[in-house]
Amino acid sequence: MRQRYLALLSVFASLPAMALTFQTRLENIEWKVEGDQFECRLSQPITDFGAGEFVRRAGEQAIFRLKANGYALASGSAMLIAAAAPWQPGRGDLNLGAVRVGNGDIPFNTNQAQASRLIAGLMEGRSPVIRHVLRDGGGAMEVRLLPVKFSHAYGDFQLCTAKLLPMNFDQVRQAEIGFPGGGIDLDATAKRRLDTVLAYMKADPTVNRVELDGHSDNSGNRLTNRDLSRRRALAVMDYLKAQGVPEEQITLRFHGEQYPLVPNTNNANRARNRRVNIHLDRVPEPAMAPVAAPAVSPAPATAPSPVPAPSTASGTAPAKTS
């Protein structure tokens, strides 16, 4: 196996002189797995460049991206390739398409389909390769990862992703609880949706504000519809409170039929308009004002000690003078 990778290195040495290649030496190849319940990362450090990494956020599939530590790429596009190993005759490189290149520390992000094909290629011994034109027009650059030790690291990555939350903040921050039956009671679908919201809030204590907006269709009169929207918002608030969300973190509003999602022209549309919209937010807590130390009163001046009256030898008081 080592000879095969050495053969691969010999291929890199044959690249045109104007091509700049970033790749870690074979003996230094490592894959790192890091993450928590919000995001998992599987990365290979790249000498003198940064790292290539697969990233999977809660509620999403993995993408692949480059992290450039201090190396600026030209804006434009790069070609993504799953390169075949030189010891695999008859297997050509797989062109996975172009990827836009931007500025910043993470200039390159694939889509989920491209990342999935890269992972499959790595499991087959292929190398992810990114080819890009240099900013000054002085040639091309190539960033290459090697599949050494990938299979074991990918197993650890899968263990990490199994613990991810079902949704990330961008997905859960705007939720919709429906009341398709027309009443004010939460059905099983609504409770499952609320449980997902609650699971995220419990995992991320920085989410400390919940806004509830109740809505109705236009089936009744305006006063009845407004009251229905209020009672639906209250039903959601009561469910959140029962699961530990403090009431002071919840803002409740109700709008009746004022803001329909779709025109109230048929039963299906009216069912969609009977809803409560949930908006989650992170609001910085106000800083505590420093407590001033109590003022210390100055010590009172010490009164002078009275001078004792002189005494006579006989012990009698001295003669009074005028």
KOLKE-56541 format. One line per 3 residues: their letters; for each residue x, y, z of N, C-alpha, C. Coordinates in nm, 2 decimals, decimal comma, padded with zeros to 4 digits. Layout:
# residues N
a> X:Y:Z:X:Y:Z:X:Y:Z ~ ...
***
This chain:
# residues 322
mrq> 00,08:-00,12:00,00:00,00:00,00:00,00:00,09:00,13:00,00 ~ 00,19:00,12:00,08:00,28:00,24:00,09:00,34:00,27:-00,05 ~ 00,38:00,16:-00,12:00,44:00,18:-00,25:00,34:00,24:-00,35
ryl> 00,22:00,21:-00,33:00,12:00,27:-00,42:00,11:00,42:-00,40 ~ 00,11:00,46:-00,27:00,11:00,61:-00,25:00,23:00,68:-00,29 ~ 00,35:00,61:-00,28:00,47:00,67:-00,33:00,46:00,68:-00,48
all> 00,40:00,59:-00,55:00,38:00,61:-00,69:00,29:00,73:-00,72 ~ 00,19:00,75:-00,63:00,11:00,87:-00,65:00,19:01,00:-00,64 ~ 00,28:01,00:-00,54:00,36:01,12:-00,52:00,45:01,14:-00,64
svf> 00,49:01,04:-00,71:00,58:01,06:-00,83:00,50:01,12:-00,94 ~ 00,36:01,10:-00,94:00,28:01,17:-01,04:00,28:01,32:-01,01 ~ 00,27:01,35:-00,88:00,27:01,50:-00,85:00,39:01,57:-00,90
asl> 00,51:01,49:-00,89:00,63:01,55:-00,92:00,64:01,58:-01,07 ~ 00,55:01,52:-01,15:00,55:01,54:-01,30:00,46:01,65:-01,34 ~ 00,40:01,72:-01,25:00,31:01,83:-01,28:00,39:01,94:-01,35
pam> 00,33:02,03:-01,43:00,40:02,14:-01,50:00,47:02,23:-01,39 ~ 00,58:02,29:-01,44:00,65:02,37:-01,34:00,57:02,49:-01,29 ~ 00,48:02,54:-01,37:00,40:02,65:-01,32:00,29:02,61:-01,23
alt> 00,27:02,49:-01,21:00,16:02,44:-01,12:00,21:02,44:-00,97 ~ 00,13:02,50:-00,89:00,16:02,50:-00,74:00,08:02,40:-00,67 ~ 00,14:02,30:-00,61:00,06:02,19:-00,55:00,08:02,20:-00,40
fqt> -00,04:02,19:-00,33:-00,04:02,18:-00,18:-00,09:02,04:-00,14 ~ -00,01:01,97:-00,07:-00,04:01,83:-00,02:00,05:01,80:00,09 ~ 00,00:01,73:00,19:00,07:01,68:00,30:00,15:01,55:00,27
rle> 00,27:01,54:00,32:00,35:01,42:00,29:00,28:01,30:00,34 ~ 00,31:01,19:00,27:00,24:01,07:00,30:00,25:01,02:00,45 ~ 00,37:01,03:00,50:00,39:00,99:00,64:00,33:01,08:00,74
nie> 00,29:01,20:00,70:00,22:01,29:00,79:00,07:01,30:00,78 ~ 00,01:01,22:00,69:-00,13:01,22:00,67:-00,21:01,18:00,79 ~ -00,31:01,26:00,83:-00,40:01,23:00,94:-00,53:01,29:00,91
wkv> -00,63:01,22:00,96:-00,77:01,27:00,96:-00,82:01,30:01,10 ~ -00,88:01,41:01,12:-00,93:01,45:01,26:-01,08:01,46:01,25 ~ -01,14:01,41:01,36:-01,29:01,41:01,38:-01,32:01,50:01,50
egd> -01,39:01,60:01,48:-01,44:01,69:01,59:-01,58:01,72:01,57 ~ -01,65:01,76:01,68:-01,79:01,80:01,67:-01,86:01,79:01,80 ~ -01,99:01,82:01,79:-02,08:01,82:01,90:-02,22:01,79:01,85
qfe> -02,33:01,82:01,92:-02,46:01,79:01,87:-02,51:01,89:01,77 ~ -02,43:01,99:01,74:-02,47:02,09:01,64:-02,40:02,07:01,51 ~ -02,27:02,02:01,51:-02,19:02,01:01,39:-02,08:01,91:01,41
crl> -02,05:01,83:01,30:-01,94:01,74:01,30:-01,85:01,77:01,18 ~ -01,72:01,75:01,21:-01,62:01,79:01,11:-01,52:01,67:01,09 ~ -01,48:01,64:00,97:-01,38:01,54:00,94:-01,28:01,60:00,85
sqp> -01,16:01,63:00,90:-01,07:01,71:00,83:-00,93:01,65:00,81 ~ -00,86:01,69:00,70:-00,72:01,65:00,68:-00,64:01,78:00,67 ~ -00,55:01,80:00,76:-00,46:01,92:00,75:-00,38:01,91:00,62
itd> -00,36:02,03:00,56:-00,28:02,04:00,43:-00,16:02,13:00,46 ~ -00,04:02,08:00,45:00,08:02,15:00,48:00,09:02,28:00,40 ~ 00,12:02,39:00,47:00,14:02,53:00,41:00,01:02,59:00,35
fga> -00,10:02,52:00,37:-00,23:02,57:00,31:-00,33:02,59:00,41 ~ -00,37:02,49:00,48:-00,48:02,49:00,58:-00,54:02,35:00,60 ~ -00,66:02,33:00,55:-00,72:02,19:00,56:-00,83:02,18:00,46
gef> -00,86:02,05:00,43:-00,98:02,02:00,36:-01,07:01,94:00,46 ~ -01,20:01,97:00,46:-01,28:01,91:00,56:-01,42:01,89:00,51 ~ -01,48:01,77:00,56:-01,62:01,75:00,54:-01,69:01,80:00,67
vrr> -01,80:01,87:00,65:-01,87:01,93:00,76:-02,02:01,89:00,74 ~ -02,08:01,84:00,85:-02,22:01,81:00,85:-02,28:01,88:00,97 ~ -02,38:01,97:00,94:-02,45:02,04:01,04:-02,58:01,96:01,08
age> -02,63:01,99:01,19:-02,76:01,92:01,24:-02,86:01,95:01,13 ~ -02,94:01,85:01,09:-03,05:01,87:01,00:-03,01:01,88:00,85 ~ -02,88:01,86:00,82:-02,83:01,87:00,69:-02,74:01,75:00,65
qai> -02,71:01,74:00,52:-02,61:01,64:00,48:-02,47:01,71:00,47 ~ -02,37:01,63:00,46:-02,23:01,69:00,46:-02,20:01,76:00,34 ~ -02,11:01,87:00,35:-02,05:01,93:00,24:-01,90:01,92:00,26
frl> -01,83:01,96:00,15:-01,68:01,96:00,16:-01,63:02,10:00,14 ~ -01,53:02,14:00,22:-01,48:02,28:00,21:-01,33:02,29:00,23 ~ -01,27:02,39:00,18:-01,13:02,42:00,21:-01,12:02,53:00,31
kan> -01,03:02,52:00,40:-00,99:02,62:00,49:-00,85:02,67:00,46 ~ -00,84:02,80:00,42:-00,71:02,85:00,38:-00,66:02,94:00,49 ~ -00,55:02,90:00,56:-00,50:02,97:00,67:-00,39:03,07:00,62
gya> -00,43:03,19:00,58:-00,33:03,29:00,54:-00,30:03,28:00,39 ~ -00,36:03,19:00,31:-00,33:03,18:00,17:-00,45:03,23:00,09 ~ -00,44:03,33:00,01:-00,55:03,39:-00,06:-00,57:03,33:-00,19
las> -00,69:03,29:-00,22:-00,72:03,23:-00,35:-00,79:03,34:-00,44 ~ -00,77:03,33:-00,57:-00,83:03,42:-00,66:-00,98:03,39:-00,67 ~ -01,07:03,49:-00,67:-01,21:03,47:-00,69:-01,23:03,41:-00,83
gsa> -01,33:03,33:-00,84:-01,36:03,27:-00,97:-01,42:03,13:-00,95 ~ -01,37:03,03:-01,01:-01,42:02,89:-01,00:-01,30:02,80:-01,00 ~ -01,32:02,68:-00,94:-01,22:02,58:-00,94:-01,28:02,45:-00,98
mli> -01,20:02,35:-01,03:-01,25:02,23:-01,08:-01,23:02,12:-00,96 ~ -01,34:02,05:-00,94:-01,34:01,95:-00,83:-01,33:01,81:-00,90 ~ -01,23:01,73:-00,85:-01,20:01,60:-00,92:-01,18:01,50:-00,81
aaa> -01,24:01,38:-00,83:-01,20:01,26:-00,75:-01,11:01,18:-00,83 ~ -00,98:01,20:-00,80:-00,87:01,15:-00,89:-00,85:01,00:-00,86 ~ -00,83:00,92:-00,96:-00,80:00,78:-00,94:-00,66:00,76:-00,90
apw> -00,63:00,66:-00,83:-00,49:00,63:-00,79:-00,42:00,57:-00,91 ~ -00,29:00,59:-00,92:-00,21:00,54:-01,03:-00,20:00,39:-01,04 ~ -00,22:00,32:-00,93:-00,21:00,18:-00,93:-00,35:00,11:-00,96
qpg> -00,44:00,19:-01,01:-00,57:00,14:-01,04:-00,59:00,15:-01,19 ~ -00,53:00,07:-01,28:-00,54:00,08:-01,42:-00,68:00,07:-01,47 ~ -00,71:00,15:-01,57:-00,84:00,15:-01,63:-00,95:00,24:-01,56
rgd> -00,91:00,30:-01,45:-01,00:00,39:-01,37:-00,95:00,53:-01,39 ~ -01,04:00,61:-01,46:-01,00:00,75:-01,49:-01,05:00,84:-01,37 ~ -01,01:00,96:-01,38:-01,05:01,06:-01,28:-01,20:01,09:-01,30
lnl> -01,27:01,13:-01,19:-01,41:01,17:-01,20:-01,42:01,32:-01,19 ~ -01,47:01,39:-01,29:-01,49:01,53:-01,28:-01,62:01,56:-01,21 ~ -01,62:01,62:-01,09:-01,74:01,65:-01,01:-01,79:01,79:-01,03
gav> -01,74:01,86:-01,13:-01,79:01,99:-01,16:-01,72:02,11:-01,10 ~ -01,76:02,23:-01,14:-01,70:02,35:-01,09:-01,76:02,39:-00,96 ~ -01,67:02,46:-00,88:-01,72:02,51:-00,75:-01,67:02,66:-00,75
rvg> -01,76:02,75:-00,70:-01,72:02,89:-00,69:-01,61:02,91:-00,58 ~ -01,52:02,99:-00,61:-01,41:03,03:-00,52:-01,43:03,17:-00,47 ~ -01,43:03,20:-00,34:-01,44:03,33:-00,29:-01,32:03,37:-00,21
ngd> -01,34:03,47:-00,13:-01,24:03,52:-00,04:-01,26:03,47:00,10 ~ -01,17:03,50:00,19:-01,18:03,47:00,33:-01,12:03,34:00,37 ~ -01,14:03,30:00,49:-01,07:03,18:00,55:-01,13:03,05:00,49
ipf> -01,26:03,06:00,44:-01,32:02,94:00,38:-01,36:02,98:00,24 ~ -01,27:02,97:00,14:-01,31:03,02:00,01:-01,38:02,92:-00,08 ~ -01,40:02,80:-00,03:-01,44:02,69:-00,12:-01,54:02,60:-00,05
ntn> -01,66:02,59:-00,10:-01,77:02,50:-00,04:-01,83:02,43:-00,16 ~ -01,84:02,29:-00,14:-01,91:02,22:-00,24:-02,06:02,21:-00,20 ~ -02,14:02,15:-00,29:-02,28:02,12:-00,25:-02,28:01,98:-00,19
qaq> -02,39:01,94:-00,14:-02,40:01,81:-00,07:-02,38:01,69:-00,17 ~ -02,43:01,70:-00,29:-02,41:01,59:-00,39:-02,26:01,57:-00,42 ~ -02,19:01,68:-00,44:-02,04:01,67:-00,46:-01,97:01,61:-00,35
asr> -02,01:01,65:-00,22:-01,94:01,59:-00,10:-01,97:01,44:-00,09 ~ -02,09:01,40:-00,12:-02,12:01,26:-00,12:-02,04:01,18:-00,21 ~ -02,02:01,23:-00,33:-01,94:01,16:-00,43:-01,79:01,16:-00,39
lia> -01,74:01,27:-00,33:-01,61:01,27:-00,28:-01,59:01,16:-00,17 ~ -01,68:01,15:-00,08:-01,67:01,04:00,02:-01,67:00,90:-00,04 ~ -01,76:00,88:-00,13:-01,76:00,75:-00,20:-01,62:00,72:-00,27
glm> -01,57:00,83:-00,33:-01,44:00,81:-00,40:-01,33:00,78:-00,30 ~ -01,33:00,85:-00,19:-01,22:00,82:-00,09:-01,23:00,68:-00,04 ~ -01,35:00,63:-00,02:-01,37:00,49:00,02:-01,31:00,39:-00,08
egr> -01,30:00,44:-00,21:-01,25:00,36:-00,32:-01,10:00,38:-00,34 ~ -01,04:00,47:-00,26:-00,90:00,50:-00,28:-00,87:00,62:-00,37 ~ -00,98:00,70:-00,40:-00,96:00,82:-00,48:-00,92:00,94:-00,40
spv> -00,86:01,04:-00,46:-00,81:01,16:-00,39:-00,89:01,28:-00,43 ~ -00,95:01,36:-00,34:-01,01:01,48:-00,37:-00,90:01,58:-00,42 ~ -00,93:01,64:-00,54:-00,83:01,74:-00,60:-00,91:01,86:-00,64
irh> -00,86:01,98:-00,60:-00,91:02,11:-00,64:-00,81:02,18:-00,73 ~ -00,85:02,21:-00,85:-00,76:02,28:-00,94:-00,81:02,42:-00,97 ~ -00,72:02,52:-00,96:-00,77:02,66:-00,96:-00,66:02,74:-01,02
vlr> -00,70:02,85:-01,10:-00,61:02,94:-01,16:-00,56:03,04:-01,06 ~ -00,43:03,07:-01,05:-00,38:03,16:-00,95:-00,43:03,31:-00,98 ~ -00,43:03,39:-00,88:-00,48:03,52:-00,89:-00,40:03,61:-00,99
dgg> -00,26:03,59:-00,99:-00,18:03,68:-01,07:-00,17:03,62:-01,22 ~ -00,24:03,52:-01,25:-00,23:03,46:-01,38:-00,11:03,38:-01,41 ~ -00,03:03,36:-01,30:00,10:03,29:-01,32:00,10:03,14:-01,32
gam> -00,01:03,08:-01,35:-00,02:02,94:-01,36:-00,14:02,89:-01,28 ~ -00,13:02,76:-01,25:-00,24:02,70:-01,18:-00,20:02,64:-01,04 ~ -00,29:02,63:-00,95:-00,26:02,56:-00,82:-00,35:02,44:-00,81
evr> -00,30:02,35:-00,73:-00,37:02,23:-00,70:-00,37:02,19:-00,55 ~ -00,48:02,16:-00,50:-00,49:02,12:-00,36:-00,54:01,98:-00,36 ~ -00,46:01,89:-00,29:-00,49:01,75:-00,30:-00,49:01,68:-00,16
llp> -00,59:01,60:-00,13:-00,60:01,52:-00,01:-00,58:01,37:-00,05 ~ -00,52:01,30:00,04:-00,50:01,16:00,02:-00,59:01,07:00,10 ~ -00,63:00,95:00,05:-00,73:00,87:00,12:-00,67:00,78:00,23
vkf> -00,54:00,80:00,27:-00,48:00,72:00,37:-00,56:00,73:00,50 ~ -00,59:00,62:00,57:-00,66:00,62:00,70:-00,80:00,67:00,69 ~ -00,86:00,69:00,57:-00,99:00,75:00,57:-01,10:00,67:00,62
sha> -01,10:00,54:00,59:-01,21:00,45:00,63:-01,23:00,45:00,78 ~ -01,13:00,44:00,86:-01,14:00,44:01,01:-01,19:00,57:01,05 ~ -01,14:00,68:01,00:-01,18:00,82:01,04:-01,33:00,84:01,00
ygd> -01,37:00,79:00,89:-01,51:00,81:00,85:-01,60:00,74:00,94 ~ -01,56:00,62:00,99:-01,64:00,55:01,09:-01,66:00,64:01,22 ~ -01,56:00,70:01,26:-01,57:00,79:01,38:-01,66:00,91:01,34
fql> -01,65:00,96:01,22:-01,74:01,07:01,18:-01,88:01,03:01,18 ~ -01,91:00,91:01,14:-02,05:00,87:01,14:-02,10:00,85:01,28 ~ -02,02:00,81:01,38:-02,06:00,81:01,52:-02,10:00,95:01,57
cta> -02,02:01,05:01,52:-02,05:01,19:01,56:-02,18:01,23:01,50 ~ -02,20:01,21:01,37:-02,32:01,26:01,31:-02,45:01,19:01,36 ~ -02,43:01,07:01,42:-02,55:01,00:01,48:-02,60:01,07:01,60
kll> -02,52:01,16:01,66:-02,57:01,23:01,78:-02,61:01,38:01,75 ~ -02,62:01,41:01,62:-02,66:01,55:01,58:-02,81:01,57:01,61 ~ -02,84:01,69:01,65:-02,98:01,73:01,66:-03,06:01,71:01,53
pmn> -03,19:01,70:01,54:-03,26:01,68:01,41:-03,26:01,81:01,32 ~ -03,24:01,92:01,38:-03,25:02,05:01,30:-03,14:02,14:01,36 ~ -03,09:02,23:01,27:-03,00:02,34:01,32:-03,08:02,47:01,34
fdq> -03,01:02,57:01,39:-03,08:02,69:01,43:-03,15:02,76:01,31 ~ -03,08:02,76:01,19:-03,14:02,82:01,08:-03,27:02,76:01,04 ~ -03,28:02,63:01,06:-03,40:02,55:01,03:-03,51:02,57:01,13
vrq> -03,47:02,58:01,26:-03,57:02,57:01,36:-03,62:02,71:01,41 ~ -03,54:02,82:01,37:-03,58:02,95:01,42:-03,71:03,00:01,37 ~ -03,75:02,95:01,25:-03,88:02,99:01,20:-03,97:02,86:01,18
aei> -04,05:02,84:01,28:-04,14:02,72:01,28:-04,28:02,76:01,26 ~ -04,36:02,67:01,21:-04,50:02,69:01,19:-04,58:02,57:01,25 ~ -04,67:02,60:01,34:-04,76:02,50:01,40:-04,90:02,52:01,34
gfp> -04,95:02,41:01,28:-05,07:02,42:01,21:-05,19:02,37:01,30 ~ -05,31:02,42:01,26:-05,44:02,38:01,32:-05,53:02,35:01,21 ~ -05,50:02,25:01,13:-05,58:02,23:01,01:-05,73:02,19:01,04
ggg> -05,75:02,13:01,16:-05,89:02,10:01,19:-05,98:02,21:01,23 ~ -05,92:02,33:01,25:-06,00:02,45:01,28:-06,02:02,48:01,43 ~ -05,97:02,39:01,52:-05,99:02,42:01,66:-05,87:02,49:01,72
idl> -05,85:02,47:01,85:-05,74:02,53:01,93:-05,65:02,43:01,99 ~ -05,68:02,30:01,97:-05,60:02,19:02,03:-05,48:02,15:01,94 ~ -05,37:02,12:02,01:-05,25:02,08:01,94:-05,27:01,93:01,90
dat> -05,25:01,90:01,77:-05,26:01,76:01,73:-05,12:01,70:01,74 ~ -05,10:01,57:01,70:-04,98:01,49:01,72:-04,87:01,56:01,63 ~ -04,90:01,60:01,51:-04,80:01,67:01,42:-04,75:01,79:01,49
akr> -04,84:01,87:01,54:-04,80:02,00:01,61:-04,71:01,97:01,73 ~ -04,74:01,87:01,80:-04,66:01,84:01,92:-04,52:01,79:01,88 ~ -04,51:01,71:01,78:-04,38:01,67:01,73:-04,29:01,78:01,68
rld> -04,36:01,88:01,62:-04,28:02,00:01,57:-04,24:02,08:01,69 ~ -04,32:02,09:01,79:-04,28:02,17:01,91:-04,17:02,10:01,98 ~ -04,18:01,96:01,99:-04,07:01,89:02,06:-03,94:01,91:01,99
tvl> -03,94:01,92:01,86:-03,81:01,95:01,79:-03,76:02,09:01,83 ~ -03,85:02,19:01,83:-03,81:02,32:01,88:-03,75:02,32:02,02 ~ -03,82:02,25:02,11:-03,78:02,24:02,25:-03,64:02,17:02,26
aym> -03,62:02,06:02,18:-03,50:01,99:02,19:-03,38:02,08:02,16 ~ -03,40:02,17:02,05:-03,29:02,26:02,02:-03,27:02,37:02,13 ~ -03,38:02,42:02,18:-03,37:02,52:02,29:-03,30:02,47:02,41
kad> -03,32:02,34:02,45:-03,26:02,28:02,56:-03,11:02,26:02,53 ~ -03,07:02,23:02,41:-02,93:02,21:02,38:-02,86:02,34:02,36 ~ -02,93:02,45:02,33:-02,86:02,58:02,30:-02,92:02,68:02,39
ptv> -02,87:02,70:02,51:-02,93:02,80:02,60:-02,91:02,94:02,56 ~ -02,83:02,97:02,45:-02,83:03,11:02,41:-02,96:03,15:02,34 ~ -03,04:03,06:02,30:-03,17:03,09:02,24:-03,27:03,12:02,36
nrv> -03,29:03,25:02,38:-03,36:03,29:02,50:-03,49:03,37:02,48 ~ -03,54:03,38:02,35:-03,66:03,45:02,32:-03,74:03,37:02,22 ~ -03,87:03,37:02,25:-03,97:03,30:02,16:-04,08:03,39:02,13
eld> -04,11:03,42:02,01:-04,22:03,50:01,96:-04,32:03,41:01,90 ~ -04,45:03,43:01,95:-04,56:03,35:01,90:-04,66:03,44:01,83 ~ -04,70:03,41:01,71:-04,80:03,49:01,63:-04,91:03,40:01,59
ghs> -05,03:03,42:01,65:-05,15:03,34:01,62:-05,22:03,39:01,50 ~ -05,28:03,30:01,41:-05,35:03,34:01,29:-05,47:03,25:01,28 ~ -05,57:03,30:01,20:-05,69:03,23:01,16:-05,72:03,24:01,02
dns> -05,82:03,17:00,97:-05,87:03,19:00,84:-05,98:03,30:00,85 ~ -06,06:03,31:00,74:-06,17:03,42:00,74:-06,31:03,36:00,75 ~ -06,31:03,24:00,81:-06,44:03,17:00,82:-06,55:03,24:00,91
gnr> -06,50:03,30:01,02:-06,59:03,36:01,11:-06,59:03,51:01,10 ~ -06,65:03,58:01,20:-06,64:03,73:01,20:-06,50:03,77:01,25 ~ -06,47:03,89:01,24:-06,33:03,93:01,28:-06,30:03,91:01,43
ltn> -06,40:03,94:01,51:-06,38:03,92:01,66:-06,36:03,78:01,69 ~ -06,44:03,69:01,63:-06,42:03,54:01,66:-06,29:03,49:01,61 ~ -06,25:03,54:01,49:-06,12:03,50:01,43:-06,00:03,55:01,52
rdl> -06,02:03,67:01,57:-05,91:03,72:01,65:-05,89:03,64:01,78 ~ -06,01:03,60:01,84:-06,00:03,53:01,96:-05,95:03,39:01,93 ~ -05,98:03,33:01,82:-05,93:03,19:01,79:-05,78:03,20:01,77
srr> -05,73:03,31:01,71:-05,58:03,32:01,69:-05,51:03,34:01,82 ~ -05,58:03,41:01,91:-05,52:03,42:02,05:-05,52:03,29:02,12 ~ -05,62:03,21:02,12:-05,63:03,09:02,19:-05,53:02,99:02,13
ral> -05,51:02,99:02,00:-05,41:02,90:01,94:-05,27:02,94:01,99 ~ -05,24:03,07:01,99:-05,11:03,11:02,04:-05,09:03,07:02,19 ~ -05,20:03,08:02,27:-05,19:03,04:02,41:-05,17:02,89:02,42
avm> -05,23:02,81:02,34:-05,21:02,67:02,34:-05,06:02,63:02,32 ~ -05,00:02,70:02,23:-04,85:02,68:02,20:-04,77:02,73:02,32 ~ -04,81:02,84:02,37:-04,73:02,90:02,49:-04,74:02,80:02,61
dyl> -04,86:02,75:02,63:-04,88:02,66:02,75:-04,80:02,53:02,73 ~ -04,79:02,48:02,61:-04,71:02,36:02,58:-04,56:02,39:02,61 ~ -04,51:02,51:02,56:-04,37:02,54:02,59:-04,34:02,56:02,74
kaq> -04,43:02,63:02,81:-04,42:02,65:02,95:-04,41:02,51:03,02 ~ -04,50:02,42:02,99:-04,51:02,29:03,05:-04,38:02,21:03,04 ~ -04,30:02,25:02,93:-04,17:02,18:02,91:-04,05:02,26:02,96
gvp> -04,08:02,37:03,04:-03,97:02,44:03,10:-03,93:02,57:03,05 ~ -04,00:02,62:02,94:-03,96:02,75:02,89:-04,02:02,86:02,98 ~ -03,93:02,95:03,03:-03,99:03,05:03,12:-04,08:03,14:03,05
eeq> -04,19:03,18:03,11:-04,29:03,27:03,05:-04,24:03,40:03,01 ~ -04,14:03,45:03,09:-04,08:03,58:03,06:-04,00:03,58:02,93 ~ -03,97:03,47:02,88:-03,90:03,46:02,75:-03,99:03,45:02,63
itl> -04,12:03,45:02,65:-04,22:03,43:02,55:-04,30:03,56:02,52 ~ -04,31:03,60:02,40:-04,39:03,71:02,35:-04,50:03,66:02,27 ~ -04,63:03,69:02,30:-04,75:03,64:02,24:-04,82:03,75:02,17
rfh> -04,85:03,73:02,04:-04,93:03,82:01,96:-05,04:03,74:01,88 ~ -05,15:03,81:01,85:-05,25:03,74:01,77:-05,31:03,83:01,67 ~ -05,34:03,78:01,55:-05,37:03,87:01,44:-05,50:03,84:01,37
geq> -05,57:03,73:01,41:-05,69:03,69:01,34:-05,67:03,65:01,20 ~ -05,75:03,71:01,11:-05,74:03,67:00,96:-05,65:03,77:00,89 ~ -05,58:03,86:00,96:-05,52:03,98:00,90:-05,40:03,94:00,80
ypl> -05,33:03,83:00,83:-05,21:03,80:00,75:-05,22:03,65:00,70 ~ -05,30:03,63:00,60:-05,31:03,49:00,55:-05,18:03,45:00,47 ~ -05,14:03,33:00,48:-05,03:03,27:00,40:-05,08:03,27:00,25
vpn> -05,20:03,22:00,23:-05,25:03,20:00,09:-05,39:03,26:00,09 ~ -05,45:03,29:-00,02:-05,59:03,34:-00,02:-05,69:03,24:00,03 ~ -05,78:03,29:00,11:-05,88:03,20:00,17:-05,99:03,16:00,07
tnn> -05,95:03,10:-00,04:-06,04:03,07:-00,15:-06,09:02,93:-00,15 ~ -06,04:02,84:-00,07:-06,08:02,70:-00,06:-06,05:02,64:00,07 ~ -06,09:02,52:00,10:-06,07:02,46:00,23:-05,92:02,43:00,26
anr> -05,85:02,39:00,15:-05,71:02,36:00,18:-05,63:02,49:00,21 ~ -05,66:02,60:00,15:-05,59:02,72:00,18:-05,63:02,77:00,32 ~ -05,76:02,76:00,35:-05,80:02,80:00,49:-05,73:02,72:00,60
arn> -05,71:02,59:00,57:-05,64:02,51:00,67:-05,50:02,55:00,69 ~ -05,43:02,60:00,58:-05,29:02,65:00,59:-05,29:02,78:00,67 ~ -05,39:02,86:00,66:-05,39:02,99:00,73:-05,42:02,97:00,88
rrv> -05,47:02,86:00,93:-05,49:02,84:01,07:-05,36:02,79:01,13 ~ -05,29:02,88:01,20:-05,15:02,85:01,24:-05,10:02,94:01,35 ~ -04,99:02,90:01,40:-04,91:02,98:01,49:-04,77:02,98:01,44
nih> -04,71:03,10:01,41:-04,58:03,11:01,37:-04,49:03,13:01,49 ~ -04,37:03,06:01,50:-04,28:03,06:01,60:-04,15:03,12:01,55 ~ -04,10:03,22:01,62:-03,97:03,28:01,59:-03,88:03,28:01,71
ldr> -03,76:03,21:01,69:-03,66:03,20:01,80:-03,56:03,31:01,78 ~ -03,50:03,35:01,89:-03,40:03,46:01,88:-03,30:03,44:01,99 ~ -03,18:03,50:01,97:-03,08:03,52:02,08:-03,07:03,66:02,11
vpe> -03,11:03,70:02,23:-03,10:03,84:02,28:-03,00:03,85:02,39 ~ -02,89:03,93:02,37:-02,79:03,94:02,48:-02,86:03,99:02,61 ~ -02,82:03,93:02,72:-02,87:03,97:02,85:-02,80:04,10:02,88
pam> -02,88:04,19:02,94:-02,82:04,32:02,99:-02,71:04,30:03,09 ~ -02,60:04,37:03,07:-02,49:04,36:03,16:-02,53:04,41:03,30 ~ -02,49:04,34:03,40:-02,52:04,38:03,54:-02,43:04,50:03,57
apv> -02,50:04,61:03,63:-02,42:04,72:03,67:-02,34:04,69:03,79 ~ -02,21:04,74:03,80:-02,13:04,71:03,91:-02,19:04,77:04,04 ~ -02,18:04,69:04,15:-02,23:04,74:04,27:-02,13:04,83:04,34
aap> -02,17:04,95:04,37:-02,08:05,04:04,43:-02,05:05,01:04,58 ~ -01,93:05,02:04,62:-01,90:04,99:04,75:-01,96:05,10:04,85 ~ -02,01:05,06:04,96:-02,07:05,16:05,05:-01,97:05,26:05,09
avs> -02,02:05,39:05,10:-01,93:05,50:05,14:-01,89:05,48:05,29 ~ -01,76:05,51:05,32:-01,71:05,49:05,45:-01,70:05,63:05,51 ~ -01,77:05,65:05,62:-01,77:05,78:05,69:-01,63:05,80:05,76
pap> -01,58:05,92:05,76:-01,45:05,94:05,83:-01,47:05,92:05,98 ~ -01,36:05,87:06,04:-01,37:05,85:06,18:-01,37:05,98:06,25 ~ -01,46:05,99:06,36:-01,46:06,12:06,43:-01,33:06,16:06,50
ata> -01,30:06,28:06,50:-01,18:06,33:06,56:-01,18:06,29:06,71 ~ -01,07:06,25:06,76:-01,06:06,21:06,91:-01,05:06,34:06,99 ~ -01,15:06,35:07,09:-01,15:06,46:07,18:-01,03:06,46:07,27
psp> -00,97:06,58:07,30:-00,85:06,58:07,39:-00,89:06,53:07,52 ~ -00,80:06,45:07,58:-00,82:06,40:07,72:-00,82:06,52:07,82 ~ -00,92:06,52:07,91:-00,92:06,63:08,01:-00,79:06,62:08,10
vpa> -00,74:06,74:08,13:-00,62:06,74:08,22:-00,66:06,73:08,36 ~ -00,61:06,63:08,44:-00,65:06,62:08,58:-00,61:06,74:08,66 ~ -00,70:06,77:08,76:-00,67:06,89:08,85:-00,55:06,84:08,94
pst> -00,46:06,94:08,97:-00,35:06,91:09,06:-00,40:06,88:09,20 ~ -00,34:06,80:09,27:-00,38:06,77:09,41:-00,27:06,82:09,50 ~ -00,31:06,85:09,63:-00,22:06,90:09,74:-00,17:06,78:09,81
asg> -00,07:06,80:09,89:-00,01:06,69:09,97:-00,10:06,64:10,07 ~ -00,18:06,73:10,13:-00,27:06,69:10,23:-00,40:06,63:10,18 ~ -00,41:06,64:10,05:-00,53:06,58:09,98:-00,65:06,67:09,98
tap> -00,64:06,80:10,03:-00,75:06,89:10,03:-00,75:06,97:09,90 ~ -00,86:07,02:09,86:-00,87:07,10:09,74:-00,79:07,23:09,75 ~ -00,73:07,28:09,64:-00,65:07,40:09,65:-00,75:07,52:09,68
akt> -00,68:07,63:09,73:-00,76:07,75:09,77:-00,81:07,81:09,64 ~ -00,94:07,86:09,65:-01,00:07,92:09,53:-00,95:08,07:09,52 ~ -00,91:08,11:09,40:-00,87:08,24:09,38:-00,97:08,32:09,30
s> -00,96:08,45:09,31:-01,06:08,53:09,24:-01,00:08,58:09,11
***
